[in-house]
Amino acid sequence: MLKKNEFVKFILEGQKTVSKPAKKEEPDSSLDVFDDFGFSSDETPDIETSNTSFARQLLEASGFGNAEFIERAEVILGDDPAARYLPDKAYYWPKSAKRPYQTLLFELEQNGRNLLKEKIFKQIKSNEILEDALSRLIQMALAGFARGGDKRTASVKGGKQSETVCVVSINDDRTDEEGPVHLVCLGTQSREENSLETFHIKEEAKTWEAQLARDYLICLYERHFSKLLSAKWQNAFVTGNERKLSRKLLEACTQARPDSNHIAKSIVALLEELAGSFGLKRKGGKTGRRLAPFDLIENHDIGMNAESIEKRGGKNPFQGMVIRDEGQRLLGYIIYCLENEKDAETLRKYLAKHNRFHNVLVIYPDEKQAFLELWQGSKALKGRLTKQGAKYEGEGEVVNLLSRFFVVSRSKVKNPVELARELAYRARYLRRLALLQFDEEKSGKGKLTELYKASTKALIADQTKEEFADACAQTLTYGLLSARWISRYEFVARSEHFTVEKALKFFPSTSPFLKDFFDAILKAKKGEFKLTWLLEDIADLLDRTDIGRVFKDEKASSGMGADPVIHFYEPFLTAYDAKTKKSRGVYYTPDPVVSFIVRSVDEVLRKEFGLKDGLADTSTWGDLVKKGIIERPEKMAPKGGAWKKLSKQPFVQILDPATGTGTFLKHTIALIYKTMSEKWLGQGKSSEEVKKLWNAYVPEHLLPRLFGFELMMAPYTVCHMKLGLALQETGYGLKNRQRINVFLTNALEEPHEYCELGELNDFVSKESEEADTRLSSF
């Protein structure tokens, strides 16, 4: 049996050398010479150049041995309904001492989308749920295999469904990957309940971001695959404890008056059991829990649109929970629809039209059954628990459904436009939650109100609560995106997931204001901010999104260079609030234009002012006066204090009074680095010496001359991210809390009146005070 790491490696890298499937005929005796070398003719290694036998290769590498390659008619009768959808030949493994079941493998020749066009899959075609189609085929194939065994001689294959594992593999062309990627479904009939139970393997994982792929495959191995070659092999599908807890959930849902607390306890208990089989550890030792459930806020958007919630006084009629693991990583949501069929239909329609959340489990209880739907955005997987007398049905279906909580899949976001829409949706929701919190803090007390008051007194005097809520929503959303981009390699190297807590270390240290702002909200205690749970959802979306892949083609087409997140702000703001984008004039200047302007200024300084280093020149006002390049200002006396102060200041100062995302400042840094590097190399300095000289130059001669002012918090955030990255690319590492002189302020306003602020908001006052000081020096 493949070990865990071997299983992961097999899926990610494949197996180049495999064995041929055994032939039904007896081997030619003339080939017995191979036995002298330790293997027989039917085990002769062969180089597999095709990837069409992914499932067979996986089973053989896992200890199933070589398969027989036989006609379909020898395992399923030709007139059986399953026959028309299955290939002409199948792979067959008989029972063995280690494997007390026989195995059938059908590798379908048609692609997934073509299979979904078949009439029998009409109900699932619209959602492109190929997994359900393969499960249906397995159900038919197992039944056909059992019938065939009843009607044939002992020498022909056949057997009970509960003693057979059927595997169906298909090329999954729902993705945009180059080359084949297979979806494999394994299924059997429960010995206890005579119901179909399945699980799936996605070869597509090999194209995912490394950490996502590894996490998915490890979960798959722990929960399912590792159990296939054990005496309790049916536990690979559903265990006895999972059945027991599924039935308790059914009991909770079939009460005459379903109770949400009873349902919540039952579903969490079942998820706890599943979490253990997926390898999730308990927090606090043996008596601790693997999961951390929290109630959703009353005005959550899941299951209702914003307008309907507002009509109901800000309350969502559908109660629910947020489910996290022991590391506080978001797993999904649970919503209870307890009223009637009309409400259930309303909920379904809204989810199908508007839902953008991942892993939303909706439970519809009634007196006869428990009906469950797991929504991934606008698409739903369905499961049902029923009881007829002493017989229970659907445990395997429901366990498979709930397993999706732990088998994390890659998000469907494929390009910057789709990502902008997803983030903009959540940012608008963040803005609304902030306004709702303001309503609850009408007394003037509360964390968000404190931040708002400090901001209006120290930063933007005429800022409304609506504008502040808007700034918070944009800044938090875009800050998380930027942190995800910056950390994309580190999380993979550490085999960790991107979460709100872990993201904090990647927020810019270039701005004490930003660092403290993010800390104030993201480190807040439970309940201090209504938007905390939604920030976790944003982090989860970004964790499941392959950021490098999303921006892959944008670098070349847009000139985004090494950091495409920078120019992402404009499409994000368009999707978030097109009116704000227009009123604030948020239009980034293309890189080639910015580069030309910066180079032109550099050339003017060299030619018109005689500054050999251009923008990199550190000559003072006094130096230029001595050389006769400029004259001393008339109003400044030669020996006066004002002139003495000015004469020592660098002549070249760089200020962008409406810096936006800092594109001009970034190009200025790049040009100055190029100038100084070439100068030092021309002087015979080594690369190591150039690095040391640059690390001395930046804090002494670059950062003190570089300034930017920005009114909007989101581009201000991006600007700090951008300039921090730009300096890193030159080999300069910012020291702890060493700031870049880009300030959040209105360059057109008068200096601010300072006020006494609470401990939480001191950073706001400091930001404004520094900005006013810098502004007055120009």
N, C-alpha and C positions, 0 to 999 in steps of 0.2 A: 504494500500500500504506500502510495506517495505520502511523504511527510508534509507538514504544513508549508514549509518554505519551498519544497519541491513542487507542490501543487501550484503555488503562486507563480513560481518561475515557469512552469509548464504553460500556464495560460498566457503569461506576458511574453514569453519568448518562443513557445512552441517546442516541438521535438523534431529535429531534422532526420534522425535515424530511427526508423520504426520497423517492426516485423510485418511480414506479409500475413494476411488472414489465412488460416488453414483451409486447404481445399477439401472438399468432401471425398474425392477419390483417394485411394491408397497411394502413397508415394512410390515412385519408380525405384526398384531395388538397385538400379545402377547408380543411384545417388547416395547409397549407403556409405560411400567413402567419407562423406561429411561427418559421420558419427565419430570418426577417428579424431576429429578436431574438437569434439565436445558439443556439437549441436547437430540436429537433424535437418533434413532438407526443408521442412516446413517452418523452420526457425531461422532460415538464412537471412541475415540482415539485408535490408534494401533501403536505398535513399529515397525518401518520400518527397517528391518535388511538388506535389499538389497539396493544397490545404483543404481539400474537400472532405477528408476523413478526420476532422478534428475530434469528433466525439469518440470514434473508435480508438484513435491514438491515445486519448485521455484514459479510456477504460483499460486498454492494454497496459499502459504505463503504470496504472494504479493496481496492478496485480490480478486483473481478470484473465490474463493469458491471451493466447491467440484465438480469434473467433472463427467460426465456420461461416462461410459466405454462401448462403443457400437461396433458393427460389422462394419468393413470397408465398406462393401457393403451398409450400411445404410447412408453413406456420399459420397461415390464414387462408380459409377457403376462398376460392376465386369469386364466389357469388356473395361474399360477405360485404356489407356496406363500407367497411373500412378499406377494402381492397382498392377501390377507385382512387383513393387519395394517397396511397402509399407506393413507394418505388417497387420495381420488379424483384429486387433482391433485398435480403436482410442479413444482418450479422447476428449470430446466435452463440451464446455461451451456456453450456449446461450447468447444473448444480455441481458444487464441489464441497470438500470438507470445510473450507473456509467461507464458502459462499452458499448458504442453504436456499438459494433461489436461482432460477434460470433467468437469463437476460436476453432481451430482444432489442436490437438497434435498427432503426429505420432512418437513413440519411436522405432527406427529401431533396429531389432534384430541382424543384421550382423554388423561387424566391418567396419571401414572406408576404409581400404585397400581393402577389398573384394568388397565394393560398387564401388570403382574406377575401378574395373575390368569389370564392366558391359559395354556393347557396347556403350551405349548412352554417356558415359563419356570418350570415347577414346581420345578426344582432350585435356582433362585436366589431364589424368592419369599420364603423364610423370612428371608433376610438383607436383603431389600429392596435388592439390588444392581442398581439401575436401569441403571447404566453397562453391566453385562454384557448386559442385555436389549437395549439400543440397539446394542451391538456385534453381537449375534446378528442383529438386523434388517438391519444394514448388510451383513453377510455374505450374507444371503439376497437383499437388493436388488441387490448387485453381481453375484451369479450370475444373477439374473433379467434384469438389464440386458444381460449378455453373451449370454444365450440369445436374448433378443428381437432383438438385433442380427444374429444368425446367420440368423434366419428371416424377416427383413423386407427391404424394398427399401432402397436407399441413402438415400432421402429420410426414412426413419424412424430415430429415435434408437436407438443401440446401440453397444457397444464393449467392448474388453477391460477386464477388472477392474483390471489393472495400469496402465491409462491413464485410470482414472476415480477421482474422489474422491466418495464418497457421504457425505452429511450427513443425520443424523436429529435432529430437535429435538422435545422434549416438555416439557409443563408438569410440573415436579417438585413434586408436592404432598406429598412426604415431610417437608417443612419446615413450620413454623408461620407462614410469612410471609403478609402480606396482599397480595393481588394475585398475578399469575402470575410465577413465576421459572422460567426454562428451563434444561434440561440439554441440551447439544448434543454430539453425538458425530460425529467426522470419521474416516473410514476409507478404506483402499485395500488392494489386494493387492500384496504385495511383488513387485517385478519379479524379484528374485533367488531368492526361496524359494517364491513362490506362496502365501504365508500371509497371513492378515488382520492388519492393523496399524492401530491406532486411537489417538486421544487425545480428551480431553473438555474442554469449557468450561462452567463453572458460572456462570450469571447470578446465582445466589444470592449470589455474592461481594459484590454491591452492598449487601447487608444486613449484611455483616460489619463488625467494627471496622475503622477506616480502614487501619491498618498491616497487619493480616492480609490484607485485601482487596488492597491494593496489592502486597504481597509475592507472593501467589498469582498475580495477573494478570501481573506482570513475569516470573515464572518461566515461566508459560504462553506468553507472547510470545517470550521468548528461546529456549526449547526447541523450540517447535512452530510457532506461528502465523507468525512472521517468515520462515520458510523456504518457505512455501506458494507464493510468487510468485518462486521462484528456479529455475534450471535443474536443481538437485538437490532438487527438491521432495519426493521420497520421504524425504529426510533429516528432514523434519518428523515422521516417524514413527520410523524407525530408521536410524542411520548405519552405514557399513561397519565402522568401528572397534568399534561396539557389538556388531555381529554377531560379529566376530572374538573379542571378549572373552567374549561369551555362550557361544561354543563351547569356550573354555578352561575356563569354569566347568563346562560339561557334562562335559568330559574329567576334571576333578577329582572330579566326583560319580559317575562311572561306573567308578571303579577297583574292583577286587575287594575291597580293604580301604580304604575312603575315609579320607583323612587330614584332620583338622580344620584343620591349618596350611595345607595345600594349598588347601582349600576357602576358607579365610579370605582368603588372598592373591588368589584368583581373584575372589571376590565384591567385595572392596575395590577391585581394579583396575577392575572394571566400574562400580562406583559412582563411582570417580574420574573415569572418562570421562564418565559422565552428569552429574556435578557441573559439569564444564566447559561442557556444553551448556546448563546452567541458569544460567550466568553466575557461578558461585562462583569466587572468585579463589584463587590459590595463595599459601600463606604462605611467605615467604622467597624470592620471585621465581620465575623460570622453572623452576628445579630443585626448588622446594618442592612440597608436597602440598596438595590442596584439602580433604582429609578427615583426621580424626585418630581412628583406631580404638584402643580400649582393651579389654582383656579384662574381661568381667564377673566379679565376685567369685564364688567357688565356691558360696556359699549364697544366690545370687539367687533370687527367688521366681518368676521368669518360667518358666512351663512346669511348675511343681509347686506343690502347696499346702504351707503351712508345716509341717503335721503330717508329711507324707511326707519333707520335707527333714530334719526333726529325727530321724526314724527312721533316716535314712541317715547320721547323724552330722554333720548340718549342711552336707552337700554336695549340690548339685544335679547329677544325672548328665548334664544337658544343658549343654555348654559354649556360650559365646557371647561376643559383643563389644558394646560401646557405640560407636556411630558419631556423631562430632561434626564440624561443619564447621571451617574454619580459624579462626573466631572463637570456638571452643569451645561453640557452640550445639548442643544435642542434636538429632540427626536421627532416631535410632531404634536398634533393637537387632537383632542377628542371633543366632539360636540354631541349632545343628547337632544334628539327631537322627540319630546314627550307628549305633544298635544294630540294632533290628529292627522289624518292622511292629507288634508288640505295644506297644513303647515309643512308637512314633509315634501309635498310637491313644490311649494314655494321655495323651500331650501334647496332642493335639487336644481330648480331652474336658475336660481341665483348662482349657485356653485358652477353650473355649466357655462354661464355667461360671464361671470366676473372673477371667479376664484383664481388667485395667483399663489396661494400658499401650498406648501408641500406637506404630504403626510397628514391630511385632515381626515380623521376617522369619524364618520357619522353613524350613530346607533339609533335605529328606529325600533323601539320595543312595542310589542303588543301581546295579547293573551295567547297567541298561537306560535309565535316565532320571534327570533331576534334577527333583524336584517341589518347588515353592516355594509357600508361603502367606504372605501379608502380613496380619497380624491388627491390626485397629483395635478394641481392646477385645475383645468377644466375637464379633466378626464377621470373616470372613476372605475375602480375595481370593486367587484361585489362579492359578498359572502352571506350565507344564511345558516342559522342554527335552528333546527326543528326537533320536536320530539313527538313520536307517535307510539303511544303505549310505553313499552320498555325500550324502544329503539330510538337512538339518537342519530341524527344525520347532520353533516356539515362541519364537524370539528376540524377535519383536515383542511377544508376550504378556508375556514376562518383563521386557523393557525398560519396557513400560507399567507393570508392577507395581512395579518398582524406582523408577520416576519419582516414585512417591508419597512417597519419602523427601524429595524436594526441593520438591514442590508441597504446601506446608503447608496443611492444611484446618482449619477452625474446629472446636473440640471440640463434642461433642454435649451438653454441659452447658447446660441452659436455665434453671435456677432455683436458688435457694439450697439447696434440699434435695438436689438432685443434686450440687451442688458440695461440700456438706458430706460426702456419702458418698465422693466421689472423694478428697478431702483426708484424710478420716479413715482410709481404706484405706491410704494412703501413710504417714500418721503412725504407724499401728500397725506398719507395716513398719519405719519408722525406729526405733521403740522396740526392736523385735526385733534390728535390726542393732547398735544401741548395746549391748545385752546381750551379743551375740556378740563384740563388740569387748572388752568387759570380760573375757569368758572367755579371750580371747587375751592379755590383759594381766594374767594371774594373778600375774606376778612383782611387780606393783605399779607397774610403769613403763609409761608410755604417755600420750599426749595426753589421752585421755578420762578415764583414771584420775586424772591431775593435776587436771582440772577438777572431778571428783567429790570428791576429797579436800579441795580448797579450799572447795568449796561446803558440805560437812558441817562443817568447822572454823569457817568464818566466817559461814555463813548458817543452815542448818537442821541442828542437831546430830544428830538421830535419823533423818536421811534415808537410805534404803536405796539401793542401786544401781538397783533396779527403779524407785523413785520418781524418781531423778535421770534415768534413761533416759526415763521418761515425760515429765518436764518438758522435756527437750531436744527430744523428738519434737514435742510440742505447740508449743513456743515457735518452733522453726525453721519448722514448717509454717505456723503462723499469722502469723509474722513475714513470710514470703514473700508470703502473701495480702495482708497490710496494705501491704507495699511495692508490690505490683502495683496496689492500689487508688489509693494516693497518686500513683503514677507514670503512671497510665493516659493522661493527656493529653500528658505530656512525651515518652513513647516514640513516640507517633503523630507529634508535631511534628518529631521528629528522624528519623523513619523507621527506628527501631531495634526490636530484639526484646528482650523481657524475659528476662534471664538471671540466674543466681546472682551473677555478678561485678558486673553493672550494677545489680542490686538493692541492693547494699550501701549506696550513697549515699542510699537512701531509708529506711533503717532509722533509728529515732528518735535524734536527737542530744540529746534531752531526758534521756537516761539514759546516762552513761558506762559503766555496767555492761553495759547491753544492747548498746551499740555495740561494746564490746570482746568481749563474748560471741560475737556474730555474726562479728566479724572473726577470732576465734580458730578458729572452725570453717570458715567459708566461704572464708577465705584460706589454709587449711592446704595443705601440699604434698600431692601425689598419694600416696595410701596411708596418710596419717596418720589418716584417719577412714573407716571402712567405709561410712558413709552418704552420702558425697559424691555418688556417681552418682545416688542416689535424690533428693537435693535438686535436682539438675539436671532430673530428670524432673518434679518438682513445678513448677519454674520453667517448663518447657516446657508443661505442662498449663495453667498460668495465662496463659502467653503466647498460647495458642490459644483461651483463653476470653474472650469479650466480657464483661468484668466489669460494665461499665455496664448492659448489656442484662440480665444475670443478676439484678441487683438492682433493675431498673427499677420493677417493680410493688411491691417490698417497701417502698419509702419511704412510700407512702400508706397501705398496709395495716397497717404495724407502727409507724408513728411514728418510723422510723429517721432521718428528716431527710436531711441532706446526706452522711451517712457510714454506710451500712448495714452495713459490715464490722464495726462496733462490736457490734451485737446478734447478729451471726452466730456468736459464740463459743458460745452455748448450744446451738443445733442441731448445731454442729460437735462439741462435746463429747458430745452425746447419741449421735451416730453413731460417735464414736471410742471412748468408754467410758462407758456409761450409769451404771455403778456408781460411778465416780469423780465424775461429775456430782452424784449423789445424796449421796455421803459428804462431799463438799466444800461442798455447799449452793450449787451454781452455778445460781442463778435470778436473772435480771436483773429489776430493778424497772422497770416501764413508765415511759416518759418523762413522761407526764402526772402520775403519782404523784410522781416525783422532783421535777418542777417545782413541784408544790403544796407539798411539804415544804420545799424551799429558799426559796420565797417566804414561807412561814409563819415560818421562822427570821428572815428579813430583816425582816418586819413586827414581830416581837417585839423585835428590837434597836432599831427605830425608836420603838416605843411604850413599851416597858418600861424602856429604858436611855437614851432620848433621843438616840440616834445617828441624825442626819438622813440619813446615807448608808447606813444598814443594814450589810449585809455588806461594803460597799465602804469603810466608815468606817475611818480610820487613827488615830483617837484612842488615846492610850496609857492605861495603868492610872493613871498620875499625873494625866492630864487628867480622868478620871472621878472620882477622889478629890477633886480641887480643886473640881469642880462639885457635890460632895455626892451624886453618883448612886450611888456605892458607897463602902464603907469600906476603909481599909487593913487588910490581914490582921493580926490581933492579934499573931502571933508575929514579925512583922517590925518591927524598931525603925525609927522615923522616919528616923534618920540611918545606919542599918545598910547594909552592902553589898548584902544580898539585896534590900532594898526599892529601893535606888537602881537596881539592875539591872532589877527587875521594872517599876518606874515608867516606864521608857523603852520598854518593849515594847508593841506594839499590843494593845489589849484584845480585839479580834476576831481569833481564830485559827481556821482551818478544818482539822480533822483527820478523815479517814475511816480508822479503824483496820482495816477489811476492805474496801478500796476496790473490789476486783473489777476491772471494766473502766473504772472511773472515771466512771460516769454522774453521780454527785452532784457531783463536782468540776467536771465539764464544765458542768453547769447553774449552778454557783456562778460560774464564770468569765463565762458568758453574762449572768447577772444583774448582776454587778459592772460589766461593760462597758456594759450598758444604763444603769445608774444614773449612771456617770461621764460618758458621752456626753451624756445628757440634761441633766446639770448644767452641763457646759461650754457646750453649745449655748444653754442658757438664760441664760448669762452673756454671750452675744453672740460666742462664739468661732466662727471659720470651721471648715469641715470639715478643712482642712489643719492648722489649729491644734489641733483635737481629736485628730487622728492623732498629732501630736508630743507632746501632753500624755499620751496613752494609752501611747505607747512609752516615756515616762519613768516613768509610774505603775507599769507592769507589773514591771520589775526592782526597783523601790524599795519598792513597797507591796503588790503582789499575790503574786508568787512567794515572798517570804519568809514569807507568812502561810498558804500553802496546802500541806497535807501529806496523804500517803496511805501506808498500809502494805498490802502484799499478800503472801500466802504462796505462791500458785501463779504460776509463771513466765509461762504463756500469757496469763492475764488481765492480769498486770503489763505484758506487752508491748503488749497492746491498749490499756491505759490510757495508756501513754506516747504511743502513736500518736494516740489520741483527743485528749488534751490539747494535743499539738503542733498538731493540725489545728484545734482550737477556738481557739487563740491566733492561728493564721494567718488564720482567718476574721474576726477582729477587726481585722486589719491589723498585728499584732505579729509580727515575725520573730525567732525565737530565734537568738541569736548562737552561734557555733561552740562546741560542747560545753557550752553553758549548760544546766544541768539543771533539771528540775522535781522538786520534793521528794516524789516517790513512790518508795518503797523496797521492795525485795524482802526481806521479813523476816517473822518470826512475832511479832506484837505481844504475844503471851501468854508468850513465853519471857524468861528472864533475859538480861541483856547477855552477849555472847559473849566467850570467851577468844580473843585474837588470836594468830595464828601467822605465822611466816615463810613466805612463799609464793614460788613461782617467778615469773619475769617474766610468764609467760602468765597467771597467776591473780591478779595484784595487784589487779585491778579488783574481784574478789569480796570481798576483805578491805575495800577502801575502801567498798563499798556497805553492808556490814554495820556498819562503824564509824560511818558517817554516820547510819544508821538508829537505832543505839543512842543516839547523841548527841541526835537529834531527839526520840526517845521519852522520854528522861529530862527533857526540857524541859517536858513536859506534866504 
